[in-house]
Every structure is written in structure tokens, then in C-alpha cells.
Amino acid sequence: MKSPIIQCQQLSHAYVGKVALSNVTFELDAGEPVGLVGPNGAGKTTLLNILSGFLRPTSGQVRLFGHSPGAVPLNGKVSALPQDARLDPSFTVTEQLVFYARLQGMARQQAMLEAGRVLDAFALKEVAHEKPPVLSHGMAKRVAIAQALIGLPALVLLDEPTAGLDPVNVRTVRAVIAELTSTTTFIISSHDLAELDRLCQQVLLLENGRLQIETIREDEQPAASRFITLQMEPCPALDLMASLKALDGVVQVTNPQKNEFIVEYNPGVQLNMDQLLMQVIHSHHWHYRQLSHGKTLEEKLFFKG
């Protein structure tokens, strides 16, 4: 039987005059990336700091692979990238990565090879011998993430890894994470719900230090109810909704924001609803930008009505 890689039981933490986490309980298995979301001050960074071993909880219990955070057996197995992580301006990128690899017990030659591997993964070979002050923000961020992946850890905790990155850099980070999910489990804290929607099938939602949602897997929704989200080019919203509501199997159609429509339908009545929607759109000479099965992460988390 597979054991959870993270176990939190009644986890609480308080700073002077403020409760950051309150009775947070969850378990996570190894696998696909897990998103950690919530408003500013919700407790996300506090939770990551506790999992990393940087903070001790006020109360409750935490286990990573059966050990307390920061325990010696977790060296090289668990890695973290704080949101405000900074590179040392005095040493080259390679020197710093080699140093972190040596801290994991690697011999110098092995550490050099490992530094080269993570730099190559993030297309950073060209800055291997540069010092951080000459790097762009995107390059510095990618180097910091590369450092967190030294030694192929089994669990990586990333706090806002793509904050401030341009689309090309975000795509690079996403590709590396996706490539490593067979061996590494990522927990990713972010305000970018669209990016998490691409990467994660499981999400933890924190609000006011409390865990509100532990999972949003699509396969857990009732079999009698499925959703399709349509992103449309400008079109007559009322006419579109009326045409879609008239289809057999459609339960309801909502228009949560401009040019976005959510179709709830019964797959037992109409299994190929996506094809029917396309036929309706085509027959009226309307144009769509995107059709996706399920709701967006934003809708799942914050607009569940």
C-alpha cells in the first residue's frame, strides 16, 4: 500500500497577535503537481516554510516521507524555493550551483555535472559563468528554480516560481516541471490560476489560515453532471445561451464573465456535447476562441454556485 509523502494533522501556527494556520489537516501522495492557492495572508508561505523545516508549528504534527521536516534523512530528498530567494552576487552561477550540490554530499566532479544538467534543463548554459548582477530577472529566477532541482529531489516546494516572468520563461518552467513529474512531486504556490490549471489536477485552497478545499479532481464530480467552458469571440450572449439551452441534455448555461460561457450537461443524455456545441456555433456563424472540458480553476475554487 502506497504511503502519503506528506501528512499534516491539526497543524497550527501563530505569530505574535496573528494566527497564520489553524487546524490544517491533509495528506498528499506522490504524483502530479499540487497547487497551493489563496489570497494574500492566507497562510500559504507559512505552510511551505513549515514543510521546508524553516518554521516549527505552534501545534499539530507534520511528516514528510515519515520524518519531521528538516530531519537528516530528508537531505537531498526535499527541496524548497522561497519566494524571495536571492542568488549571491559575489559568485558565478556555476559556482553557486556546485556549492549547493556539494552540500548534498556530491564529489566535486559529480557536482559540476549536476550543475550543468540543471542549467541545461533551463537553457541557461550561456550564463553559467556570469555573476547574478548581470542576469535579467527571468534568468535569475530560472537559476533559482534550477538550484531547487539539484540532485533530483522527490519533493519540491515552490513559492511563486513564475512571479514576474515573461510568457517564454513561464513556458520553460512549466515544461521542466511537466517533464519531471514522473519522479518528482511539486507543490506550487501561486496566484496565477491559469498556470496552475495547466499543471495541477489537485489544489489546496487556504483562506484565513484554514484549509477550504483539499482536491478539485474532475473525476470526483457526479457522473450525472459535466461541464464545458466556452471562450467566445464577441457574439450576442442571450442568443447564444438560448440556442445552447435548447439542446437535449443541457442542464443550464451560465455567463460568468464577458465572452465566457459554462455549459452544464448530462452525459447520460448526450455524450458528445462538445460536437453539438460546435454545430450550433457554426450554424450561427459565431466564432469561438477555446472549448475546454470542465470549469476553469477560478470557477471551481471561488464561484461554486
N, C-alpha and C positions, 0 to 999 in steps of 0.2 A: 504493500500500500504506500502511495506517494505521500511524503510528509510536507507540510507547508514550509516555505522558505522564510516567511515572516509570520510571527504570531504576536499580536498585541491584545492584551487583556486589561480592560478598565484603566487605560493609560490616561493619566492626567499630568498637566504641568502648569505651574503658576509662577509668574514673575511678581515683583512687588506691586501689589494692587491690581493685578490683571491675571485672569485665568486664560491661558493660551490654548489648552486642550482639556477636555472634560470627558472622562469615561469612554475613551475611544477603544473600540474592540473590533478587530477584523483579522482575517487570515488570508495570505496570498500564496498561491502555488507558482512554481517556475513556469514560464511560458511567455505569451505575448506581452508587449509593453503595457504598463498600467498608468493611467493618467491620474494626477492629483490636482484637483481644481477647487476654487473657492474665492471669495472676494478678498481684498487686502485685509490683513489682520485676522484671517480665518484660522490660522494655526498651521498652515502648510509648511513653512520653513522650520517652525518648531518641531513638527513631526519628523521632518527629514534630518534635522540636527540630532534628534534622539536616536533615530535609526542608525545614523552615522557614528554614534558614540561621542559626539561633541557635547551633548547635554545629558544629564541624568533626569529621568522623570520624577516629578514630585511623588507620584504613586502609580501603582499598576506594574505590569510585567511586560517585557519585550524580549523576544527571542528571534535571532536570525540564524537559520540553519541549526537551531537547537542551542545557540550560545547567546550570551548577553552582548549587546553592541559594544564594539571595541575590544572584544576578547582576542587573545593571541591566535586562536585557530581561524579567525576570520581575516587575518592578514593576507592580502592578495586575492581574497575571495569576495570582498565587499569594497566598493569604491564609491566616492561621492564627489560631486562638483557643486560647491556652494554658489549661489547666485552672484556674490560679489568677489569670486575668486580672482586673484591677480597674479600675473607672472612676475618673477624677479627681474627688474630692469638691468641687472648687472651681468647676467649670464645669457649665453645664446640659447635658442630654443632646444637644440640637441643636448646641450649640457644639462639643462633642467630636466628634460625627459629621461636622460640617462641616470641622473641623480635619483629620480623617483623610482626607476626600475631597480637601481642598486638597493634602495630602501626595502624592496621586496625580496632581497636576497640573491638577485641575479649577479653573476660574474660580469666583469666589465664588457667582454665581447658580446655576451648574450644581451646585456642592457643596450648596447649600441644597436644590435639587430632589432630589438624590440622598439626602440625609439624610431628607427627607420620604418618599421612596419606601421605604427600608428600615424606617422607623418604621411606616409604614402596613402593610407586609407582616407585621409582628409585632404589629399592633393596639396600638401604643404612642403614638399621636398625643396622647393625654391627658397624657402625662408629658414631652412634647417640651421643655418649658421648666422642668422640675424639675431639681434637682441630685441626684446619686446617693444621698446620705444619707437622703433621704425615700422612696426606692424600696423595694419589697419585694424579697426575694431573687429571686423569679421574674421580676419586671420587670427588675432589674439584669442578670440572666443573659440575658434576651432582647435587651436593648440591646447587650450584649457580642457576641452572635451576629450581631445586625444590623450592627454595625461590621465584622465579618468579611466581610460580603456587599456592602460598598460597592464600586461600580464593576463589579459582575458578574464577579468573577474566574472563571477557567476551572478552577481547582483550589482547594478549601477544605479545610483540615486542622482538624478539631475534636477537642479533647481533653476528653472527658467533658462534652459540651454540655448534657446534660439532668440531670446530677447534682444532686440536691436539689430538682428541680422537681416541682410537683404535676401530676396527670394532665392537667389542662386546658392548662397551659403546655407539657407534653411533646407533646400533640397539636398545638399551634400550631407548635412547632419542626418536628415531623415533616411537617406539611402544607407548610411553606415549603420544606423540603429536597426533598420529592417534586415540588413544582411547578418547582423549578429544575434538576432532573436532566437536562433536555434540553440545557442549556447549561453546566452546572457539574458537575464531578466532586467528590464529597465523600469524604474519608477520615475515619471517625468512630471514635475510641477510646472504648470504653465497657465497663462491667461488666454493663450491662443487656442480657442476651442476648435477652430477649423483644422489646425495642425494635429491636435490630439485626436480628432475624428478620423484622420487618415491613419494614425499609428495604433490607436488603442481600441480594444474591444471591452475593456474593463476600466472603470473610473471610480475613484474615491472622491466624494464631494464633502468638503468641510465648510461649515458655517458656524461662526461664533465658537470655534473650538470643538464642535460636535460633529460626528460623522453622520451625514444625512443620507447618502446613497453609497452602497458598497459595490454595486455592479449594475451595468446597463446592457448586458448581453442581449442582442436581438432575439436569440433563440429562446429566451425566457419569457417573451411576451406570449399571451394566449394565442392558440392556433386559430381561433375564430377572428382574430384581428391583426391586420398587417397594414403597413403604411408605405406610401410612395411620396417623395418630395419632388416637386417640380419647380425649377427655376426658369421663369419665362422671360422672353423679351416683352416690352410693353404691349399689353393687349387689354381688351375690355374684361376686367376682372369678373363682373357679375355674369356676363355671358359665358365665360369660361367655366365658372363654378356651376352654373345651371346645366351646362352640357355634360359636365363630369358627374354631377349628382344623378343625372338621368340614366347612367349606366347601371346594368344589373350587377349587383354585388357591392356597389359603393355604399358605405355607411354614412360618411359625411365628408365634406370638403371644407377646409379652413384656409384663410388667407392671413397668416400671422404677420406678414410684412409685405411691402410693395414687391410685386412680381414673384412672390413665393407662395406656393400652394401645397397643402398637405392633404393627400387623399387617403382616407381610411377605408379599407375594403375587407370583404370576407372571402378568403381564398377558396373556401368550400363552394362558393357560388361562381366565382370567376378567378381561375388560377393565373391566367395570362393578362392581368390587369394592365401591365406596362404596355403591351401591344395595343390594347383598346385605347389607352390614353393617347398613344401616338397617332392612331387613326383619327381620333376626334380633333387633335391639334392640326393634323394635315388637312382634314376636310374643311376646316375654317380658315386655312391659310395663316394660322398663327405660327409663331416661331418660339422654340424653347432653347434655353442655354444648357440645361442639365436635368437629367432624370436620375434619381437615385432611390434605391430601396431603403426603407426605414426613414426615421426622422433624423434631423441634424442633431449633433451633440448638444447644441444650445437648447433646442426644443426638449430633448429628453431630460435635461437637468433642471431647467429653470421655468419651463412653460408646459407643465404636465397636465394641464386641464383638458 
